[in-house]
Amino acid sequence: MRRLRIAATGVVCFAAVLPAASCGAGERATAGPVVRDSAGVRIVESRAARWTKGQGWTVAAEPAVDIGVVEGAPEYQLSNVQTAIRLPDGRIVVADGGSAELRFYDAGGKHLLSAGGKGRGPGEFQRFSGLLLAGRDSLFVFDAAEGRLSFFSTEGNFLGSPRLQPTEDPIYPLFLYVLAGIMGSGDLLFVPDAYPSKFQPKLTLYRDTVPNLLYGRDGVLKDTIGEFSGMDMYSLPMQGGPVWLGGKSRSDVYGDELYITDGNRYEVRVYGRTGELRRIIRLPREPRPVTDADFEKHVIEPFLAGVDDPARRAAIRKMFEEWPRADHMPWISNLIVDDLGYLWVEEYRSPREETLPATWSVFDPEGRWLGSVTLPARFKVKQIGEDFVLGIWEDEYDVQHVRLYDLVRTPA
């Protein structure tokens, strides 16, 4: 059963009600979740949303700030935007990959200044692979192509750029990583963003475990926080890549904790600075087998769209008949911990469904499921603050905009 509410802003918020479950020994039933401890690990499994009618949070249907134009001044033309962040004073910083610039805008979206630029010199960039706010007045920018971390003030002044110590891992070198977060200890966490195939003499389906790296601000590799699964991959002689409709791990940092999911299960694990598992947050969702109909709808049909030649269509179908596919659909596409410590989990959408609105489940800092919020189609979330959601939106012509939407958190 579902209770459906249309918010005044035009965004749909809903809470799903699941069948109640009994609690075994050592379990404590609250108004929804089942909480238990296992060898010191707190497990929170929610059976029903905590939000009731009128309590769901809402995101405005229209953006409060929209940065980006098709034609106009170059500082408003965006391309290959990697990320964006909102500073405490309301200014927005955009990492524009096309120009290799950090672009600063005021709270209303007016361009103020640009820093950086394409190059290999101090304060210049080849490829953005992470932008973070450190404290209230420093920006950390990672250039994976150069293996270099650059420091800027929030006024756009270049402060320095130490090179990072190489990983000495021939399979997962540093340029495959992104800067994911700053631990409460001050260490910088780097997580893999690409997963090279290990070519095999015959078809092999696999999922690597990949180390998540901890660096000091001086660029010295200090430790790993642990090795976690990467993504569903296939390998053939001289060919390999992601498995169609397969899962991929996603992670975020809040305080001194790493939140990570393998994507396939509706489960998020929370690890401490030294790699100890502290909490498991989950919803009881059964695996969803990938059927022939699923593969036809989500993979084959998009490839056949616009292909009129019968021979070409037949060749595409034959290719996909021989192509490896996942056994089960993933549950999670992404996760973000917002500025107040609430966990947001994006429910999986296939590549074909990415033009549809996205459903994000929200969990409180204790790991209890509150309910769900619907966010706009074609919108990739980069930051969630107390009263805003910031991200990258693309129109039907793939023109990029950085948009900020107002967020209203209705008190529980």
Beta strands, then each sheet from edge to edge (+ up, - down):
strand 1: 2-6
strand 2: 12-16
strand 3: 27-29
strand 4: 33-38
strand 5: 41-46
strand 6: 58-59
strand 7: 65-67
strand 8: 81-86
strand 9: 92-96
strand 10: 101-105
strand 11: 111-116
strand 12: 128-134
strand 13: 138-143
strand 14: 148-153
strand 15: 158-160
strand 16: 177-182
strand 17: 188-192
strand 18: 204-206
strand 19: 209-215
strand 20: 221-229
strand 21: 233-236
strand 22: 239-242
strand 23: 250-254
strand 24: 257-261
strand 25: 267-271
strand 26: 277-282
strand 27: 288-289
strand 28: 328-329
strand 29: 332-337
strand 30: 343-347
strand 31: 358-363
strand 32: 369-375
strand 33: 379-384
strand 34: 388-394
strand 35: 400-408
sheet 1: 1+ 2- 32+ 31- 30+ 29-
sheet 2: 3+ 4- 5+ 26+ 25- 24+ 23-
sheet 3: 6+ 35- 7+
sheet 4: 6+ 35- 34+ 33-
sheet 5: 8+ 9- 10+ 11-
sheet 6: 12+ 13- 14+ 15-
sheet 7: 16+ 17- 19+ 20-
sheet 8: 18+ 21- 22+
sheet 9: 27+ 28-
end
